[in-house]
Amino acid sequence: MSDELTKLSRNEELKARSRFLRGTLSESLDEQAFGSVSEDDGQLIKFHGIYLQDDRDLRPERAKRLLDRAYMFMARLRVPGGVLSARQYLMMDKVATERGNGTLRLTTRQTIQFHGIIKSNLRAALRGIDSVLLDTIAACGDVNRNVMAVANPFASRAHAQAVEMARALSAHFRPRTGAWREIFIGDDLVLGGEPKAEDEPIYGKTYLPRKFKITVAVPPSNDVDVFAHDLSFIAIVENGEIIGYTVTAGGGMGATHGDPTTFPRVGDVIGYCPKDQTIAVAEAVLTTQRDFGNRADRKRARLKYTIEDRGLPWFIAEVNSRLAVKLEPARPFHFTGNSDALGWHTSEDGLHHLTLFVEDGRVKDAGEVRLKSALKAVASLPGFTDTGAMIMTGNQNIVIARATDSERAEIGR
């Protein structure tokens, strides 16, 4: 091992020799005698949007009987802006019912988690997700995570533009490796079976020091909590159109218990960019973190610590040095709240949108409360299946979007 690698955390070495996130994952999943994967593969599988877990309630009894833990997997969807078509939502319901624990978990990053997937069901679950043109790539791991945006793109032209930007950012920072499709979907090895010929033009072989989170907001609603994320774009709207974004960076609310060197941090405003420079600015911020983030201590590897340690003026100067068009002075914005507006709302096109409260983000049937069955029935309504949408919010609620007058009447019955 080189002297350079000895200074890095173990995860950095693992990423470097993973063959672009392949490791031995395919072989581990083929081995059905054991319900888990190796420790190294357990780290790499996170980059594919999957965590290895076990049933904690069963730990004591299984330990008494000298049995291995009851291992299972959690898979997290990548869906920028949280927007699913009704048909896509129906497939997510089916995956949860047939391959998971029968419930859907809405997260604070506007996506869905599937829990309780046993090893023999994992590939089938991901193939179901893939069948409706979705995936779990980069929903976890040291990469850009699911990009959040305003809760309903159908509310206005500016809201639609914000979600389109979230999709563009997600696509731009999606890892280029073909490993996910090879391992879980069954595609052939890319480039004639020579994964070493692949390249990650933005991330490189070791990706980022830690996770990276981006949001896009449209004032006056701060429903994506812009100051709590690595990078946020706050829309500046004129005549109903987004003309650019005020940019914040370096937020993060996490900390390690008992470690005073870790702490929450509110993001800083670093400037303004026209809308056509948004992706360039995002890449400049992300690659600054790629190059200067802490790769020795994962507890201090987030962008907030890079800015805190080196200073905000240094950070802004470094970002600007990577830009052909420098950041302009920030433009003013005003937020009035960060909650979801529950209930029915009608957009200018005459379509209706119902924001439903979901307790703890858990979509399930329990006793007389049959939320999972109800949402499936809504998504299955004739007509709505083809034109409707189901949207996850950052507050773990769900929006039934684009209902016609007759569909609203049917949903309200």
Secondary structure, DSSP 4 states (H G I P E B T S, - for coil): --HHHHTS-HHHHHHHTSTTTTTTHHHHHH-TTSSS--HHHHHHGGGGTEEEEE-GGGHHHHHHTTPPP-EEEEEE-B-GGGEEEHHHHHHHHHHHHHHSSS-EEE-TTS-EEEEEE-HHHHHHHHHHHHTTT-B-TTSSSSSB-PPB--S-TTS-HHHHHHHHHHHHHHHHTS---SHHIIIII-PPPHHHH-GGG---TTT-TT--SS-B-EEEE-TTB-TT-GGGSSEEEEEEEETTEEEEEEEEE--B----TT-TT---BPPEEEEEEEGGGHHHHHHHHHHHHHHHS-SS-GGG-SHHHHHHHH-HHHHHHHHHHT-SSPPBPPPP----B-S---EEEE-TTS-EEEEE--GGGEE-EETTEEHHHHHHHHHTSTTHHHH-EEEE-TTS-EEEEEE-HHHHHHHT-
